[in-house]
Amino acid sequence: RDVARRKGNNSVVRLAGSGAATDILCVMDRPEPLHLSAVEKSTRQALAHARIDMSAVDLFELHDAYSIMACLCLESAGFALPGQGTHFANDGHLALNGILPIATFGGLKARGHPVGATGVYQAAEVFLQLTGTAGANQVK
């Protein structure tokens, strides 16, 4: 906070909740290959930790290293019904003015997928959104 103040920025964002989970590595060994149980579990944990429900979420950072991962994450987290992630996107729900903006600066692929820095990049993106300093990429 002191560094931010010295730089003229009094914006502070507090993390209300987080979650982490793992899944079976080999997709063919999973009971349901298109369901990401780690996403489901970590989403539930983060919501519980923050003491909110899904209706309070209006921005979502997900792991979108591959196009299909965005859809599978949205579905597994419970924001879209199974098999409906692409329809959710086509309906405009993920846009800056949508009900659940994601990848507001283009996502991981737009950043060259900085593997080790993914979490830091996503935290920085959320900070810009929550402090209203995302410029042309600001959610509406």
Salt bridges, closest charged atoms under 4 A:
ASP23 OD2 - ARG30 NE 3.56
GLU40 OE1 - HIS35 NE2 2.70
GLU40 OE2 - ARG44 NH1 2.92
